[in-house]
Amino acid sequence: MSYKSVMTGAQRNPTVSSDSSDTSENIPPNPNPTNVSTDSYSQNSALYLTAAKLNGHNYLEWAQSVKLAIDGRGKIGHLTGEILKPAARDPNKKRWQSENSLVIAWLINSMEPAIGKPHLFLPTAQDVWEAVRDLYSNLENSSQIFELKTQLWKSKQNDREVTTYYNEL
Protein backbone atom coordinates (compact mmCIF):
# COMPACT_ATOMS: atom_id res chain seq x y z
CA MET A 1 0.00 0.00 0.00
CA SER A 2 1.42 3.41 -0.91
CA TYR A 3 1.95 6.27 1.52
CA LYS A 4 -0.73 8.30 -0.23
CA SER A 5 -3.28 5.51 0.00
CA VAL A 6 -2.51 4.93 3.66
CA MET A 7 -2.89 8.63 4.44
CA THR A 8 -6.10 9.04 2.42
CA GLY A 9 -7.61 5.66 3.26
CA ALA A 10 -7.75 4.64 -0.43
CA GLN A 11 -6.98 1.02 -1.22
CA ARG A 12 -4.53 -0.10 -3.88
CA ASN A 13 -6.72 -3.07 -4.82
CA PRO A 14 -10.41 -2.56 -4.04
CA THR A 15 -11.09 -6.33 -4.09
CA VAL A 16 -8.67 -6.90 -1.21
CA SER A 17 -10.13 -6.44 2.23
CA SER A 18 -8.66 -3.77 4.46
CA ASP A 19 -7.95 -6.21 7.29
CA SER A 20 -5.39 -4.39 9.41
CA SER A 21 -4.05 -7.63 10.85
CA ASP A 22 -2.10 -8.39 7.65
CA THR A 23 0.64 -5.79 7.42
CA SER A 24 3.41 -8.06 6.22
CA GLU A 25 3.31 -6.60 2.71
CA ASN A 26 4.50 -3.24 4.10
CA ILE A 27 7.42 -4.60 6.10
CA PRO A 28 10.47 -5.77 4.16
CA PRO A 29 11.85 -9.07 5.44
CA ASN A 30 14.97 -8.96 7.57
CA PRO A 31 17.43 -11.49 6.09
CA ASN A 32 19.08 -11.91 9.50
CA PRO A 33 16.47 -11.47 12.25
CA THR A 34 19.06 -11.75 15.01
CA ASN A 35 21.00 -8.78 13.63
CA VAL A 36 18.97 -5.61 14.04
CA SER A 37 21.54 -3.52 12.17
CA THR A 38 20.65 -5.20 8.86
CA ASP A 39 17.03 -4.14 9.18
CA SER A 40 16.10 -1.67 6.45
CA TYR A 41 14.50 0.67 9.01
CA SER A 42 17.76 1.15 10.87
CA GLN A 43 19.66 1.76 7.65
CA ASN A 44 17.21 4.22 6.10
CA SER A 45 15.83 6.07 9.10
CA ALA A 46 15.86 9.85 9.31
CA LEU A 47 18.92 11.74 10.47
CA TYR A 48 17.14 12.99 13.59
CA LEU A 49 16.97 11.03 16.83
CA THR A 50 15.18 13.17 19.37
CA ALA A 51 12.85 16.14 19.41
CA ALA A 52 14.84 17.91 22.13
CA LYS A 53 18.32 18.96 21.06
CA LEU A 54 21.31 19.13 23.37
CA ASN A 55 21.51 22.75 24.47
CA GLY A 56 24.22 22.53 27.11
CA HIS A 57 21.82 22.34 30.05
CA ASN A 58 19.90 19.14 29.32
CA TYR A 59 22.72 16.62 28.91
CA LEU A 60 21.34 13.80 31.09
CA GLU A 61 17.91 13.75 29.43
CA TRP A 62 19.44 14.18 25.97
CA ALA A 63 22.00 11.40 26.50
CA GLN A 64 19.36 8.93 27.68
CA SER A 65 17.07 9.73 24.73
CA VAL A 66 19.94 9.39 22.26
CA LYS A 67 21.13 6.10 23.77
CA LEU A 68 17.64 4.64 23.54
CA ALA A 69 17.17 5.80 19.95
CA ILE A 70 20.58 4.55 18.77
CA ASP A 71 20.16 1.26 20.63
CA GLY A 72 16.76 0.88 18.99
CA ARG A 73 18.44 1.20 15.62
CA GLY A 74 21.03 -1.46 16.47
CA LYS A 75 24.01 0.90 16.48
CA ILE A 76 24.81 1.33 20.19
CA GLY A 77 28.15 -0.43 19.70
CA HIS A 78 29.40 2.62 17.83
CA LEU A 79 28.95 4.70 20.99
CA THR A 80 30.31 2.16 23.45
CA GLY A 81 33.29 1.05 21.39
CA GLU A 82 32.00 -2.51 21.06
CA ILE A 83 32.08 -2.13 17.29
CA LEU A 84 35.72 -1.45 16.50
CA LYS A 85 37.05 0.14 13.33
CA PRO A 86 38.18 -2.68 11.02
CA ALA A 87 41.66 -2.84 9.53
CA ALA A 88 42.28 -1.01 6.25
CA ARG A 89 41.94 -4.12 4.07
CA ASP A 90 39.03 -5.64 5.98
CA PRO A 91 36.01 -6.14 3.68
CA ASN A 92 33.75 -4.76 6.44
CA LYS A 93 35.56 -1.41 6.58
CA LYS A 94 33.21 0.35 4.14
CA ARG A 95 30.15 -0.83 6.06
CA TRP A 96 31.69 0.25 9.37
CA GLN A 97 32.55 3.68 7.90
CA SER A 98 29.02 4.10 6.59
CA GLU A 99 27.42 3.15 9.92
CA ASN A 100 29.90 5.31 11.87
CA SER A 101 29.08 8.32 9.66
CA LEU A 102 25.36 7.72 10.13
CA VAL A 103 25.70 7.63 13.93
CA ILE A 104 27.85 10.79 13.88
CA ALA A 105 25.18 12.52 11.78
CA TRP A 106 22.49 11.42 14.25
CA LEU A 107 24.53 12.78 17.14
CA ILE A 108 25.39 16.11 15.49
CA ASN A 109 21.80 16.64 14.31
CA SER A 110 20.52 16.04 17.85
CA MET A 111 22.53 19.02 19.16
CA GLU A 112 22.11 22.76 18.86
CA PRO A 113 24.38 23.95 16.01
CA ALA A 114 26.77 25.79 18.34
CA ILE A 115 27.32 22.55 20.27
CA GLY A 116 27.46 20.17 17.30
CA LYS A 117 29.78 22.08 14.96
CA PRO A 118 32.97 21.66 17.01
CA HIS A 119 32.47 17.88 16.94
CA LEU A 120 31.98 17.50 13.19
CA PHE A 121 35.56 16.49 12.50
CA LEU A 122 36.01 13.85 15.17
CA PRO A 123 36.74 10.51 13.47
CA THR A 124 34.35 8.16 15.29
CA ALA A 125 30.91 8.28 16.84
CA GLN A 126 32.48 7.11 20.09
CA ASP A 127 34.84 10.12 20.01
CA VAL A 128 31.88 12.49 19.53
CA TRP A 129 29.90 10.77 22.30
CA GLU A 130 32.78 10.92 24.79
CA ALA A 131 33.73 14.52 23.95
CA VAL A 132 30.15 15.70 24.50
CA ARG A 133 29.93 13.70 27.73
CA ASP A 134 33.16 15.23 29.01
CA LEU A 135 31.99 18.76 28.21
CA TYR A 136 28.36 18.65 29.33
CA SER A 137 27.75 15.84 31.81
CA ASN A 138 28.81 17.76 34.96
CA LEU A 139 28.73 14.48 36.86
CA GLU A 140 31.66 15.52 39.04
CA ASN A 141 31.06 19.26 39.11
CA SER A 142 31.44 20.04 42.80
CA SER A 143 30.43 23.69 42.40
CA GLN A 144 27.12 22.63 40.86
CA ILE A 145 26.56 20.14 43.70
CA PHE A 146 27.25 22.87 46.26
CA GLU A 147 24.85 25.25 44.50
CA LEU A 148 22.08 22.64 44.47
CA LYS A 149 22.57 21.84 48.15
CA THR A 150 22.43 25.55 48.97
CA GLN A 151 19.20 25.98 47.00
CA LEU A 152 17.72 22.98 48.80
CA TRP A 153 18.72 24.36 52.19
CA LYS A 154 17.20 27.80 51.42
CA SER A 155 13.97 26.36 50.01
CA LYS A 156 10.87 26.97 52.11
CA GLN A 157 7.27 25.96 51.57
CA ASN A 158 5.79 29.28 52.76
CA ASP A 159 2.20 29.49 51.49
CA ARG A 160 2.67 27.18 48.49
CA GLU A 161 0.84 23.91 48.11
CA VAL A 162 2.71 20.79 49.16
CA THR A 163 2.89 19.42 45.61
CA THR A 164 4.36 22.68 44.27
CA TYR A 165 6.94 22.73 47.04
CA TYR A 166 7.74 19.04 46.56
CA ASN A 167 8.23 19.49 42.81
CA GLU A 168 10.69 22.31 43.47
CA LEU A 169 12.68 20.01 45.72
C-alpha positions as CSV (number, residue, x, y, z in Angstrom):
1,M,0.0,0.0,0.0
2,S,1.4,3.4,-0.9
3,Y,2.0,6.3,1.5
4,K,-0.7,8.3,-0.2
5,S,-3.3,5.5,0.0
6,V,-2.5,4.9,3.7
7,M,-2.9,8.6,4.4
8,T,-6.1,9.0,2.4
9,G,-7.6,5.7,3.3
10,A,-7.7,4.6,-0.4
11,Q,-7.0,1.0,-1.2
12,R,-4.5,-0.1,-3.9
13,N,-6.7,-3.1,-4.8
14,P,-10.4,-2.6,-4.0
15,T,-11.1,-6.3,-4.1
16,V,-8.7,-6.9,-1.2
17,S,-10.1,-6.4,2.2
18,S,-8.7,-3.8,4.5
19,D,-7.9,-6.2,7.3
20,S,-5.4,-4.4,9.4
21,S,-4.0,-7.6,10.9
22,D,-2.1,-8.4,7.6
23,T,0.6,-5.8,7.4
24,S,3.4,-8.1,6.2
25,E,3.3,-6.6,2.7
26,N,4.5,-3.2,4.1
27,I,7.4,-4.6,6.1
28,P,10.5,-5.8,4.2
29,P,11.8,-9.1,5.4
30,N,15.0,-9.0,7.6
31,P,17.4,-11.5,6.1
32,N,19.1,-11.9,9.5
33,P,16.5,-11.5,12.3
34,T,19.1,-11.8,15.0
35,N,21.0,-8.8,13.6
36,V,19.0,-5.6,14.0
37,S,21.5,-3.5,12.2
38,T,20.7,-5.2,8.9
39,D,17.0,-4.1,9.2
40,S,16.1,-1.7,6.4
41,Y,14.5,0.7,9.0
42,S,17.8,1.2,10.9
43,Q,19.7,1.8,7.6
44,N,17.2,4.2,6.1
45,S,15.8,6.1,9.1
46,A,15.9,9.8,9.3
47,L,18.9,11.7,10.5
48,Y,17.1,13.0,13.6
49,L,17.0,11.0,16.8
50,T,15.2,13.2,19.4
51,A,12.8,16.1,19.4
52,A,14.8,17.9,22.1
53,K,18.3,19.0,21.1
54,L,21.3,19.1,23.4
55,N,21.5,22.7,24.5
56,G,24.2,22.5,27.1
57,H,21.8,22.3,30.1
58,N,19.9,19.1,29.3
59,Y,22.7,16.6,28.9
60,L,21.3,13.8,31.1
61,E,17.9,13.8,29.4
62,W,19.4,14.2,26.0
63,A,22.0,11.4,26.5
64,Q,19.4,8.9,27.7
65,S,17.1,9.7,24.7
66,V,19.9,9.4,22.3
67,K,21.1,6.1,23.8
68,L,17.6,4.6,23.5
69,A,17.2,5.8,19.9
70,I,20.6,4.6,18.8
71,D,20.2,1.3,20.6
72,G,16.8,0.9,19.0
73,R,18.4,1.2,15.6
74,G,21.0,-1.5,16.5
75,K,24.0,0.9,16.5
76,I,24.8,1.3,20.2
77,G,28.2,-0.4,19.7
78,H,29.4,2.6,17.8
79,L,29.0,4.7,21.0
80,T,30.3,2.2,23.4
81,G,33.3,1.1,21.4
82,E,32.0,-2.5,21.1
83,I,32.1,-2.1,17.3
84,L,35.7,-1.4,16.5
85,K,37.1,0.1,13.3
86,P,38.2,-2.7,11.0
87,A,41.7,-2.8,9.5
88,A,42.3,-1.0,6.2
89,R,41.9,-4.1,4.1
90,D,39.0,-5.6,6.0
91,P,36.0,-6.1,3.7
92,N,33.7,-4.8,6.4
93,K,35.6,-1.4,6.6
94,K,33.2,0.4,4.1
95,R,30.2,-0.8,6.1
96,W,31.7,0.3,9.4
97,Q,32.5,3.7,7.9
98,S,29.0,4.1,6.6
99,E,27.4,3.2,9.9
100,N,29.9,5.3,11.9
101,S,29.1,8.3,9.7
102,L,25.4,7.7,10.1
103,V,25.7,7.6,13.9
104,I,27.9,10.8,13.9
105,A,25.2,12.5,11.8
106,W,22.5,11.4,14.3
107,L,24.5,12.8,17.1
108,I,25.4,16.1,15.5
109,N,21.8,16.6,14.3
110,S,20.5,16.0,17.8
111,M,22.5,19.0,19.2
112,E,22.1,22.8,18.9
113,P,24.4,24.0,16.0
114,A,26.8,25.8,18.3
115,I,27.3,22.5,20.3
116,G,27.5,20.2,17.3
117,K,29.8,22.1,15.0
118,P,33.0,21.7,17.0
119,H,32.5,17.9,16.9
120,L,32.0,17.5,13.2
121,F,35.6,16.5,12.5
122,L,36.0,13.9,15.2
123,P,36.7,10.5,13.5
124,T,34.4,8.2,15.3
125,A,30.9,8.3,16.8
126,Q,32.5,7.1,20.1
127,D,34.8,10.1,20.0
128,V,31.9,12.5,19.5
129,W,29.9,10.8,22.3
130,E,32.8,10.9,24.8
131,A,33.7,14.5,23.9
132,V,30.2,15.7,24.5
133,R,29.9,13.7,27.7
134,D,33.2,15.2,29.0
135,L,32.0,18.8,28.2
136,Y,28.4,18.7,29.3
137,S,27.7,15.8,31.8
138,N,28.8,17.8,35.0
139,L,28.7,14.5,36.9
140,E,31.7,15.5,39.0
141,N,31.1,19.3,39.1
142,S,31.4,20.0,42.8
143,S,30.4,23.7,42.4
144,Q,27.1,22.6,40.9
145,I,26.6,20.1,43.7
146,F,27.3,22.9,46.3
147,E,24.9,25.2,44.5
148,L,22.1,22.6,44.5
149,K,22.6,21.8,48.2
150,T,22.4,25.6,49.0
151,Q,19.2,26.0,47.0
152,L,17.7,23.0,48.8
153,W,18.7,24.4,52.2
154,K,17.2,27.8,51.4
155,S,14.0,26.4,50.0
156,K,10.9,27.0,52.1
157,Q,7.3,26.0,51.6
158,N,5.8,29.3,52.8
159,D,2.2,29.5,51.5
160,R,2.7,27.2,48.5
161,E,0.8,23.9,48.1
162,V,2.7,20.8,49.2
163,T,2.9,19.4,45.6
164,T,4.4,22.7,44.3
165,Y,6.9,22.7,47.0
166,Y,7.7,19.0,46.6
167,N,8.2,19.5,42.8
168,E,10.7,22.3,43.5
169,L,12.7,20.0,45.7
